[in-house]
Amino acid sequence: MILTNTEEIPGYRISKYLGLVQGNTIRAKNIGRDLMAGLKNLVGGEIKGYTELMKEARTEATARMIEQAETLGADAIINIRFATSSVMQGASELFAYGTAVKISK
């Protein structure tokens, strides 16, 4: 599966648009990460626990988007975007979406 945030894939022709595909996950902070984030807030710097949490969320949302594209018979997903939103206090949604396409050389 080719993934890109562009409208075209160099060297390929889009032969069919299959439609919007998406994947999401909702992640909640845990007490350990909150405690470390609070301490880091005092001294500054990267909050590695949250960085890892968002990395895991992106990976999971992307995998779910790819799974949906595969069920449509897609070869690639173009125009991929990510969005986040707060669902409730302490929990955020990471949403990945793009356009599933068939491609040919």
MOPAC internal coordinates of N, CA, C and O (Angstrom, degrees):
PM7 1SCF
backbone

  N    0.0000 0     0.00 0     0.00 0    0    0    0
  C    1.4593 1     0.00 0     0.00 0    1    0    0
  C    1.5246 1   107.81 1     0.00 0    2    1    0
  O    1.2310 1   120.64 1   -56.76 1    3    2    1
  N    1.3137 1   116.38 1   123.24 1    3    2    1
  C    1.4631 1   121.38 1   175.88 1    5    3    2
  C    1.5272 1   108.12 1   -89.44 1    6    5    3
  O    1.2310 1   120.86 1   -48.43 1    7    6    5
  N    1.3299 1   115.96 1   131.57 1    7    6    5
  C    1.4603 1   122.18 1   179.29 1    9    7    6
  C    1.5222 1   108.46 1  -119.25 1   10    9    7
  O    1.2310 1   120.30 1   -47.18 1   11   10    9
  N    1.3425 1   117.04 1   132.82 1   11   10    9
  C    1.4539 1   119.91 1   178.06 1   13   11   10
  C    1.5217 1   110.78 1  -151.93 1   14   13   11
  O    1.2310 1   121.18 1   -26.57 1   15   14   13
  N    1.3260 1   115.34 1   153.43 1   15   14   13
  C    1.4602 1   119.20 1   176.02 1   17   15   14
  C    1.5248 1   111.00 1   -98.75 1   18   17   15
  O    1.2310 1   120.41 1  -167.71 1   19   18   17
  N    1.3374 1   116.81 1    12.29 1   19   18   17
  C    1.4609 1   121.92 1   178.01 1   21   19   18
  C    1.5276 1   110.10 1  -101.93 1   22   21   19
  O    1.2310 1   121.06 1   -10.47 1   23   22   21
  N    1.3436 1   115.58 1   169.53 1   23   22   21
  C    1.4681 1   120.51 1  -179.43 1   25   23   22
  C    1.5211 1   112.95 1   -83.77 1   26   25   23
  O    1.2310 1   120.42 1   163.00 1   27   26   25
  N    1.3168 1   116.80 1   -17.00 1   27   26   25
  C    1.4634 1   121.73 1  -178.79 1   29   27   26
  C    1.5151 1   109.99 1  -133.01 1   30   29   27
  O    1.2310 1   121.02 1   -17.33 1   31   30   29
  N    1.3355 1   115.65 1   162.67 1   31   30   29
  C    1.4564 1   121.57 1   176.75 1   33   31   30
  C    1.5267 1   106.66 1  -119.64 1   34   33   31
  O    1.2310 1   119.65 1   -67.62 1   35   34   33
  N    1.3183 1   118.27 1   112.38 1   35   34   33
  C    1.4659 1   120.10 1  -178.57 1   37   35   34
  C    1.5311 1   112.15 1   -53.33 1   38   37   35
  O    1.2310 1   121.06 1   -47.80 1   39   38   37
  N    1.3268 1   115.57 1   132.20 1   39   38   37
  C    1.4545 1   120.89 1   179.67 1   41   39   38
  C    1.5180 1   114.74 1    88.00 1   42   41   39
  O    1.2310 1   120.27 1   177.08 1   43   42   41
  N    1.3169 1   117.08 1    -2.92 1   43   42   41
  C    1.4667 1   121.86 1  -179.13 1   45   43   42
  C    1.5192 1   110.32 1  -128.67 1   46   45   43
  O    1.2310 1   121.67 1   -24.35 1   47   46   45
  N    1.3153 1   114.40 1   155.65 1   47   46   45
  C    1.4574 1   121.61 1   175.30 1   49   47   46
  C    1.5216 1   107.27 1  -115.27 1   50   49   47
  O    1.2310 1   120.63 1   -45.35 1   51   50   49
  N    1.3084 1   116.40 1   134.65 1   51   50   49
  C    1.4656 1   119.95 1   176.64 1   53   51   50
  C    1.5205 1   107.42 1   -79.95 1   54   53   51
  O    1.2310 1   120.94 1   -63.76 1   55   54   53
  N    1.3205 1   115.80 1   116.24 1   55   54   53
  C    1.4609 1   120.26 1  -176.94 1   57   55   54
  C    1.5257 1   112.71 1   -95.56 1   58   57   55
  O    1.2310 1   120.48 1   158.47 1   59   58   57
  N    1.3403 1   116.68 1   -21.53 1   59   58   57
  C    1.4601 1   119.05 1  -179.80 1   61   59   58
  C    1.5176 1   110.03 1  -159.43 1   62   61   59
  O    1.2310 1   120.86 1   -45.26 1   63   62   61
  N    1.3172 1   115.95 1   134.74 1   63   62   61
  C    1.4598 1   122.34 1   173.31 1   65   63   62
  C    1.5226 1   108.01 1   -93.03 1   66   65   63
  O    1.2310 1   120.61 1   -53.75 1   67   66   65
  N    1.3193 1   116.44 1   126.25 1   67   66   65
  C    1.4620 1   120.99 1  -176.79 1   69   67   66
  C    1.5248 1   112.84 1  -101.67 1   70   69   67
  O    1.2310 1   120.42 1   167.76 1   71   70   69
  N    1.3156 1   116.80 1   -12.24 1   71   70   69
  C    1.4583 1   119.98 1   175.65 1   73   71   70
  C    1.5125 1   114.15 1   114.34 1   74   73   71
  O    1.2310 1   121.94 1    -0.93 1   75   74   73
  N    1.3171 1   113.90 1   179.07 1   75   74   73
  C    1.4597 1   122.89 1  -178.41 1   77   75   74
  C    1.5209 1   110.26 1   -69.42 1   78   77   75
  O    1.2310 1   121.11 1   -44.76 1   79   78   77
  N    1.3178 1   115.47 1   135.24 1   79   78   77
  C    1.4665 1   121.37 1   172.08 1   81   79   78
  C    1.5262 1   106.94 1  -125.49 1   82   81   79
  O    1.2310 1   121.27 1   -27.67 1   83   82   81
  N    1.3162 1   115.18 1   152.33 1   83   82   81
  C    1.4542 1   119.16 1  -175.21 1   85   83   82
  C    1.5133 1   111.16 1  -151.91 1   86   85   83
  O    1.2310 1   121.62 1   -21.59 1   87   86   85
  N    1.3045 1   114.51 1   158.41 1   87   86   85
  C    1.4529 1   121.43 1   175.10 1   89   87   86
  C    1.5122 1   107.61 1  -150.24 1   90   89   87
  O    1.2310 1   120.31 1   -32.24 1   91   90   89
  N    1.3022 1   117.01 1   147.76 1   91   90   89
  C    1.4589 1   119.24 1   179.24 1   93   91   90
  C    1.5177 1   110.83 1  -148.25 1   94   93   91
  O    1.2310 1   121.56 1   -14.95 1   95   94   93
  N    1.3063 1   114.62 1   165.05 1   95   94   93
  C    1.4532 1   122.21 1   173.06 1   97   95   94
  C    1.5230 1   107.40 1  -152.32 1   98   97   95
  O    1.2310 1   121.19 1   -31.07 1   99   98   97
  N    1.2939 1   115.34 1   148.93 1   99   98   97
  C    1.4694 1   120.75 1   176.61 1  101   99   98
  C    1.5191 1   106.47 1  -116.59 1  102  101   99
  O    1.2310 1   121.34 1   -54.47 1  103  102  101
  N    1.3120 1   115.04 1   125.53 1  103  102  101
  C    1.4573 1   120.61 1  -177.30 1  105  103  102
  C    1.5176 1   110.06 1  -120.16 1  106  105  103
  O    1.2310 1   121.13 1   -37.79 1  107  106  105
  N    1.3211 1   115.44 1   142.21 1  107  106  105
  C    1.4632 1   121.22 1   177.36 1  109  107  106
  C    1.5188 1   109.30 1  -112.43 1  110  109  107
  O    1.2310 1   121.27 1   -33.74 1  111  110  109
  N    1.3061 1   115.18 1   146.26 1  111  110  109
  C    1.4611 1   120.60 1   175.04 1  113  111  110
  C    1.5273 1   108.34 1   -71.51 1  114  113  111
  O    1.2310 1   121.31 1   -24.27 1  115  114  113
  N    1.3261 1   115.09 1   155.73 1  115  114  113
  C    1.4605 1   117.32 1   173.98 1  117  115  114
  C    1.5242 1   109.50 1  -116.23 1  118  117  115
  O    1.2310 1   120.66 1   -14.10 1  119  118  117
  N    1.2988 1   116.34 1   165.90 1  119  118  117
  C    1.4604 1   121.75 1  -173.19 1  121  119  118
  C    1.5228 1   111.78 1   -60.13 1  122  121  119
  O    1.2310 1   119.94 1   142.67 1  123  122  121
  N    1.3120 1   117.72 1   -37.33 1  123  122  121
  C    1.4621 1   121.01 1   179.13 1  125  123  122
  C    1.5185 1   111.75 1   -63.93 1  126  125  123
  O    1.2310 1   120.75 1   134.62 1  127  126  125
  N    1.3293 1   116.18 1   -45.38 1  127  126  125
  C    1.4638 1   120.22 1   178.70 1  129  127  126
  C    1.5276 1   110.28 1   -66.35 1  130  129  127
  O    1.2310 1   120.21 1   141.13 1  131  130  129
  N    1.3297 1   117.21 1   -38.87 1  131  130  129
  C    1.4685 1   120.57 1   178.71 1  133  131  130
  C    1.5224 1   111.54 1   -62.55 1  134  133  131
  O    1.2310 1   120.57 1   137.70 1  135  134  133
  N    1.3215 1   116.52 1   -42.30 1  135  134  133
  C    1.4558 1   120.84 1   179.94 1  137  135  134
  C    1.5267 1   110.35 1   -62.62 1  138  137  135
  O    1.2310 1   120.68 1   132.52 1  139  138  137
  N    1.3342 1   116.30 1   -47.48 1  139  138  137
  C    1.4646 1   120.02 1  -179.94 1  141  139  138
  C    1.5263 1   111.07 1   -66.02 1  142  141  139
  O    1.2310 1   120.14 1   142.68 1  143  142  141
  N    1.3317 1   117.34 1   -37.32 1  143  142  141
  C    1.4675 1   121.08 1   178.84 1  145  143  142
  C    1.5300 1   109.94 1   -63.93 1  146  145  143
  O    1.2310 1   120.46 1   139.54 1  147  146  145
  N    1.3067 1   116.72 1   -40.46 1  147  146  145
  C    1.4590 1   120.69 1   178.68 1  149  147  146
  C    1.5207 1   111.74 1   -62.76 1  150  149  147
  O    1.2310 1   120.70 1   138.36 1  151  150  149
  N    1.3128 1   116.27 1   -41.64 1  151  150  149
  C    1.4603 1   120.32 1   177.89 1  153  151  150
  C    1.5249 1   110.94 1   -67.28 1  154  153  151
  O    1.2310 1   120.30 1   137.65 1  155  154  153
  N    1.3164 1   117.03 1   -42.35 1  155  154  153
  C    1.4576 1   121.84 1  -179.77 1  157  155  154
  C    1.5193 1   110.78 1   -65.41 1  158  157  155
  O    1.2310 1   120.90 1   148.13 1  159  158  157
  N    1.3169 1   115.88 1   -31.87 1  159  158  157
  C    1.4638 1   121.05 1   178.27 1  161  159  158
  C    1.5256 1   111.53 1   -61.43 1  162  161  159
  O    1.2310 1   121.08 1   149.23 1  163  162  161
  N    1.3210 1   115.55 1   -30.77 1  163  162  161
  C    1.4665 1   120.41 1   179.86 1  165  163  162
  C    1.5226 1   112.56 1   -72.88 1  166  165  163
  O    1.2310 1   120.54 1   142.78 1  167  166  165
  N    1.3303 1   116.57 1   -37.22 1  167  166  165
  C    1.4660 1   120.39 1  -175.11 1  169  167  166
  C    1.5233 1   113.56 1  -105.45 1  170  169  167
  O    1.2310 1   120.02 1   166.60 1  171  170  169
  N    1.3118 1   117.57 1   -13.40 1  171  170  169
  C    1.4659 1   121.61 1   179.80 1  173  171  170
  C    1.5221 1   111.93 1    86.62 1  174  173  171
  O    1.2310 1   121.07 1   -12.29 1  175  174  173
  N    1.3141 1   115.56 1   167.71 1  175  174  173
  C    1.4605 1   121.35 1   178.57 1  177  175  174
  C    1.5211 1   112.22 1   110.30 1  178  177  175
  O    1.2310 1   121.73 1    -1.33 1  179  178  177
  N    1.3130 1   114.29 1   178.67 1  179  178  177
  C    1.4684 1   121.24 1  -177.60 1  181  179  178
  C    1.5229 1   110.29 1   -71.16 1  182  181  179
  O    1.2310 1   121.30 1   -40.92 1  183  182  181
  N    1.3261 1   115.12 1   139.08 1  183  182  181
  C    1.4618 1   121.29 1   175.16 1  185  183  182
  C    1.5211 1   106.37 1   -97.36 1  186  185  183
  O    1.2310 1   121.14 1   -89.41 1  187  186  185
  N    1.3262 1   115.42 1    90.59 1  187  186  185
  C    1.4694 1   121.55 1  -170.85 1  189  187  186
  C    1.5253 1   113.24 1   -61.57 1  190  189  187
  O    1.2310 1   119.74 1   147.22 1  191  190  189
  N    1.3169 1   118.10 1   -32.78 1  191  190  189
  C    1.4629 1   120.33 1   178.34 1  193  191  190
  C    1.5183 1   111.56 1   -62.14 1  194  193  191
  O    1.2310 1   120.32 1   139.31 1  195  194  193
  N    1.3352 1   117.00 1   -40.69 1  195  194  193
  C    1.4619 1   120.74 1   178.67 1  197  195  194
  C    1.5188 1   111.40 1   -74.87 1  198  197  195
  O    1.2310 1   120.35 1   145.61 1  199  198  197
  N    1.3270 1   116.94 1   -34.39 1  199  198  197
  C    1.4614 1   120.60 1   176.10 1  201  199  198
  C    1.5302 1   109.48 1   -59.68 1  202  201  199
  O    1.2310 1   120.64 1   134.18 1  203  202  201
  N    1.3291 1   116.37 1   -45.82 1  203  202  201
  C    1.4623 1   120.95 1   178.87 1  205  203  202
  C    1.5263 1   111.10 1   -65.57 1  206  205  203
  O    1.2310 1   120.25 1   139.64 1  207  206  205
  N    1.3310 1   117.12 1   -40.36 1  207  206  205
  C    1.4619 1   121.44 1   178.19 1  209  207  206
  C    1.5298 1   110.86 1   -58.68 1  210  209  207
  O    1.2310 1   120.09 1   134.71 1  211  210  209
  N    1.3349 1   117.42 1   -45.29 1  211  210  209
  C    1.4719 1   121.11 1  -179.73 1  213  211  210
  C    1.5208 1   111.25 1   -69.51 1  214  213  211
  O    1.2310 1   119.88 1   144.20 1  215  214  213
  N    1.3194 1   117.83 1   -35.80 1  215  214  213
  C    1.4711 1   121.39 1   177.03 1  217  215  214
  C    1.5328 1   109.72 1   -61.66 1  218  217  215
  O    1.2310 1   120.54 1   133.65 1  219  218  217
  N    1.3222 1   116.56 1   -46.35 1  219  218  217
  C    1.4652 1   121.46 1   178.15 1  221  219  218
  C    1.5300 1   110.73 1   -61.21 1  222  221  219
  O    1.2310 1   120.43 1   138.74 1  223  222  221
  N    1.3254 1   116.77 1   -41.26 1  223  222  221
  C    1.4642 1   121.13 1   179.88 1  225  223  222
  C    1.5301 1   111.00 1   -64.95 1  226  225  223
  O    1.2310 1   119.90 1   136.55 1  227  226  225
  N    1.3321 1   117.79 1   -43.45 1  227  226  225
  C    1.4745 1   120.79 1   178.09 1  229  227  226
  C    1.5143 1   110.96 1   -61.62 1  230  229  227
  O    1.2310 1   120.57 1   136.94 1  231  230  229
  N    1.3232 1   116.52 1   -43.06 1  231  230  229
  C    1.4681 1   121.07 1  -179.84 1  233  231  230
  C    1.5232 1   110.76 1   -62.09 1  234  233  231
  O    1.2310 1   120.22 1   134.59 1  235  234  233
  N    1.3178 1   117.19 1   -45.41 1  235  234  233
  C    1.4629 1   121.22 1  -178.91 1  237  235  234
  C    1.5322 1   111.94 1   -67.70 1  238  237  235
  O    1.2310 1   120.02 1   135.92 1  239  238  237
  N    1.3206 1   117.56 1   -44.08 1  239  238  237
  C    1.4677 1   120.77 1   179.30 1  241  239  238
  C    1.5331 1   110.68 1   -63.83 1  242  241  239
  O    1.2310 1   120.39 1   139.62 1  243  242  241
  N    1.3316 1   116.87 1   -40.38 1  243  242  241
  C    1.4635 1   120.91 1   178.59 1  245  243  242
  C    1.5258 1   110.58 1   -64.82 1  246  245  243
  O    1.2310 1   120.00 1   136.71 1  247  246  245
  N    1.3128 1   117.60 1   -43.29 1  247  246  245
  C    1.4672 1   121.33 1   178.90 1  249  247  246
  C    1.5307 1   111.13 1   -60.82 1  250  249  247
  O    1.2310 1   120.30 1   140.21 1  251  250  249
  N    1.3094 1   117.03 1   -39.79 1  251  250  249
  C    1.4737 1   120.52 1   178.79 1  253  251  250
  C    1.5214 1   111.32 1   -68.45 1  254  253  251
  O    1.2310 1   120.32 1   143.99 1  255  254  253
  N    1.3309 1   117.00 1   -36.01 1  255  254  253
  C    1.4625 1   121.06 1   176.83 1  257  255  254
  C    1.5354 1   109.85 1   -66.10 1  258  257  255
  O    1.2310 1   120.28 1   136.02 1  259  258  257
  N    1.3156 1   117.06 1   -43.98 1  259  258  257
  C    1.4702 1   121.50 1   178.66 1  261  259  258
  C    1.5271 1   110.44 1   -61.64 1  262  261  259
  O    1.2310 1   120.65 1   136.91 1  263  262  261
  N    1.3174 1   116.37 1   -43.09 1  263  262  261
  C    1.4727 1   121.07 1   178.83 1  265  263  262
  C    1.5271 1   110.92 1   -57.77 1  266  265  263
  O    1.2310 1   120.40 1   136.99 1  267  266  265
  N    1.3254 1   116.84 1   -43.01 1  267  266  265
  C    1.4610 1   120.25 1   178.95 1  269  267  266
  C    1.5255 1   110.40 1   -65.86 1  270  269  267
  O    1.2310 1   120.07 1   139.49 1  271  270  269
  N    1.3270 1   117.47 1   -40.51 1  271  270  269
  C    1.4684 1   121.11 1   179.07 1  273  271  270
  C    1.5297 1   111.02 1   -64.41 1  274  273  271
  O    1.2310 1   120.44 1   140.84 1  275  274  273
  N    1.3238 1   116.76 1   -39.16 1  275  274  273
  C    1.4660 1   120.40 1   179.06 1  277  275  274
  C    1.5227 1   111.32 1   -63.50 1  278  277  275
  O    1.2310 1   119.79 1   143.65 1  279  278  277
  N    1.3275 1   118.01 1   -36.35 1  279  278  277
  C    1.4703 1   119.83 1   178.57 1  281  279  278
  C    1.5293 1   111.45 1   -66.10 1  282  281  279
  O    1.2310 1   120.53 1   156.45 1  283  282  281
  N    1.3396 1   116.59 1   -23.55 1  283  282  281
  C    1.4682 1   120.84 1   176.98 1  285  283  282
  C    1.5214 1   112.40 1   -87.11 1  286  285  283
  O    1.2310 1   120.49 1   172.88 1  287  286  285
  N    1.3339 1   116.67 1    -7.12 1  287  286  285
  C    1.4582 1   120.83 1  -178.47 1  289  287  286
  C    1.5220 1   113.79 1    83.91 1  290  289  287
  O    1.2310 1   120.13 1  -156.40 1  291  290  289
  N    1.3115 1   117.35 1    23.60 1  291  290  289
  C    1.4697 1   121.88 1  -177.31 1  293  291  290
  C    1.5270 1   111.49 1   -73.69 1  294  293  291
  O    1.2310 1   121.63 1   -29.30 1  295  294  293
  N    1.3223 1   114.49 1   150.70 1  295  294  293
  C    1.4675 1   122.23 1   172.53 1  297  295  294
  C    1.5196 1   110.83 1  -100.12 1  298  297  295
  O    1.2310 1   120.76 1   158.31 1  299  298  297
  N    1.3337 1   116.16 1   -21.69 1  299  298  297
  C    1.4624 1   121.01 1  -174.90 1  301  299  298
  C    1.5220 1   109.79 1  -155.32 1  302  301  299
  O    1.2310 1   121.86 1   -17.87 1  303  302  301
  N    1.3343 1   114.05 1   162.13 1  303  302  301
  C    1.4617 1   121.24 1   172.01 1  305  303  302
  C    1.5279 1   106.03 1  -126.69 1  306  305  303
  O    1.2310 1   121.14 1   -55.29 1  307  306  305
  N    1.3223 1   115.42 1   124.71 1  307  306  305
  C    1.4615 1   120.70 1  -179.43 1  309  307  306
  C    1.5237 1   110.19 1  -110.60 1  310  309  307
  O    1.2310 1   120.92 1   -13.48 1  311  310  309
  N    1.3241 1   115.85 1   166.52 1  311  310  309
  C    1.4775 1   122.16 1   178.31 1  313  311  310
  C    1.5208 1   112.94 1    55.35 1  314  313  311
  O    1.2310 1   120.28 1  -139.99 1  315  314  313
  N    1.3186 1   117.08 1    40.01 1  315  314  313
  C    1.4622 1   120.25 1  -178.60 1  317  315  314
  C    1.5242 1   110.19 1   -69.43 1  318  317  315
  O    1.2310 1   121.53 1   -43.84 1  319  318  317
  N    1.3207 1   114.68 1   136.16 1  319  318  317
  C    1.4551 1   122.46 1   178.27 1  321  319  318
  C    1.5280 1   108.93 1  -135.86 1  322  321  319
  O    1.2310 1   121.40 1   -24.12 1  323  322  321
  N    1.3179 1   114.92 1   155.88 1  323  322  321
  C    1.4568 1   121.77 1   175.07 1  325  323  322
  C    1.5186 1   108.74 1  -123.25 1  326  325  323
  O    1.2310 1   120.90 1   -34.80 1  327  326  325
  N    1.3230 1   115.89 1   145.20 1  327  326  325
  C    1.4597 1   121.00 1   176.91 1  329  327  326
  C    1.5234 1   107.81 1  -141.31 1  330  329  327
  O    1.2310 1   121.13 1   -27.33 1  331  330  329
  N    1.3109 1   115.43 1   152.67 1  331  330  329
  C    1.4603 1   120.03 1   176.18 1  333  331  330
  C    1.5191 1   109.27 1  -128.57 1  334  333  331
  O    1.2310 1   121.13 1   -25.95 1  335  334  333
  N    1.3027 1   115.44 1   154.05 1  335  334  333
  C    1.4617 1   120.44 1   174.92 1  337  335  334
  C    1.5179 1   108.50 1  -152.07 1  338  337  335
  O    1.2310 1   121.35 1   -26.73 1  339  338  337
  N    1.2990 1   115.02 1   153.27 1  339  338  337
  C    1.4570 1   121.26 1   176.86 1  341  339  338
  C    1.5289 1   107.73 1   -86.95 1  342  341  339
  O    1.2310 1   120.66 1   -54.52 1  343  342  341
  N    1.3042 1   116.34 1   125.48 1  343  342  341
  C    1.4644 1   121.25 1  -178.33 1  345  343  342
  C    1.5310 1   110.45 1   -92.65 1  346  345  343
  O    1.2310 1   121.49 1   138.67 1  347  346  345
  N    1.3078 1   114.76 1   -41.33 1  347  346  345
  C    1.4625 1   122.40 1   177.02 1  349  347  346
  C    1.5184 1   106.49 1  -159.64 1  350  349  347
  O    1.2310 1   120.01 1    -9.11 1  351  350  349
  N    1.2986 1   117.59 1   170.89 1  351  350  349
  C    1.4579 1   119.69 1  -179.60 1  353  351  350
  C    1.5268 1   109.85 1   -58.90 1  354  353  351
  O    1.2310 1   120.87 1   -58.53 1  355  354  353
  N    1.3191 1   115.94 1   121.47 1  355  354  353
  C    1.4553 1   120.83 1   178.45 1  357  355  354
  C    1.5094 1   114.72 1    89.13 1  358  357  355
  O    1.2310 1   118.95 1  -179.68 1  359  358  357
  N    1.3365 1   119.61 1     0.32 1  359  358  357
  C    1.4622 1   121.59 1   179.90 1  361  359  358
  C    1.5243 1   109.97 1  -135.05 1  362  361  359
  O    1.2310 1   121.36 1   -43.75 1  363  362  361
  N    1.3235 1   115.00 1   136.25 1  363  362  361
  C    1.4633 1   121.13 1  -179.56 1  365  363  362
  C    1.5175 1   110.42 1  -130.22 1  366  365  363
  O    1.2310 1   121.69 1   -29.81 1  367  366  365
  N    1.3308 1   114.38 1   150.19 1  367  366  365
  C    1.4602 1   121.35 1   175.64 1  369  367  366
  C    1.5173 1   108.41 1  -102.38 1  370  369  367
  O    1.2310 1   120.91 1   -43.40 1  371  370  369
  N    1.3270 1   115.87 1   136.60 1  371  370  369
  C    1.4528 1   121.19 1   169.49 1  373  371  370
  C    1.5199 1   106.20 1  -113.24 1  374  373  371
  O    1.2310 1   120.76 1   -52.26 1  375  374  373
  N    1.3195 1   116.16 1   127.74 1  375  374  373
  C    1.4580 1   123.64 1  -172.31 1  377  375  374
  C    1.5229 1   108.23 1  -122.76 1  378  377  375
  O    1.2310 1   119.89 1   -54.00 1  379  378  377
  N    1.3304 1   117.82 1   126.00 1  379  378  377
  C    1.4606 1   123.02 1   176.31 1  381  379  378
  C    1.5215 1   107.79 1  -114.87 1  382  381  379
  O    1.2310 1   120.34 1   -43.61 1  383  382  381
  N    1.3398 1   116.96 1   136.39 1  383  382  381
  C    1.4529 1   119.54 1   178.95 1  385  383  382
  C    1.5176 1   110.51 1  -149.48 1  386  385  383
  O    1.2310 1   121.45 1   -23.46 1  387  386  385
  N    1.3279 1   114.83 1   156.54 1  387  386  385
  C    1.4615 1   121.18 1   179.97 1  389  387  386
  C    1.5184 1   109.34 1  -170.05 1  390  389  387
  O    1.2310 1   120.94 1     6.42 1  391  390  389
  N    1.3285 1   115.80 1  -173.58 1  391  390  389
  C    1.4557 1   122.05 1  -179.91 1  393  391  390
  C    1.5243 1   109.37 1  -109.42 1  394  393  391
  O    1.2310 1   120.70 1   -58.22 1  395  394  393
  N    1.3197 1   116.26 1   121.78 1  395  394  393
  C    1.4670 1   121.61 1   178.05 1  397  395  394
  C    1.5333 1   108.57 1   -80.04 1  398  397  395
  O    1.2310 1   121.20 1   -44.60 1  399  398  397
  N    1.3387 1   115.31 1   135.40 1  399  398  397
  C    1.4700 1   120.10 1  -177.57 1  401  399  398
  C    1.5250 1   110.60 1  -139.46 1  402  401  399
  O    1.2310 1   121.66 1   -21.60 1  403  402  401
  N    1.3367 1   114.44 1   158.40 1  403  402  401
  C    1.4623 1   123.04 1   167.37 1  405  403  402
  C    1.5130 1   105.26 1   -99.62 1  406  405  403
  O    1.2310 1   120.35 1   -40.50 1  407  406  405
  N    1.3302 1   116.94 1   139.50 1  407  406  405
  C    1.4601 1   120.28 1  -179.61 1  409  407  406
  C    1.5225 1   110.69 1  -127.36 1  410  409  407
  O    1.2310 1   120.88 1   -19.49 1  411  410  409
  N    1.3235 1   115.92 1   160.51 1  411  410  409
  C    1.4455 1   122.16 1   174.77 1  413  411  410
  C    1.5299 1   107.78 1  -145.66 1  414  413  411
  O    1.2310 1   120.75 1   -19.82 1  415  414  413
  N    1.3170 1   116.16 1   160.18 1  415  414  413
  C    1.4842 1   120.98 1   179.03 1  417  415  414
  C    1.4983 1   110.86 1   -74.61 1  418  417  415
  O    1.2310 1   120.10 1   180.00 1  419  418  417

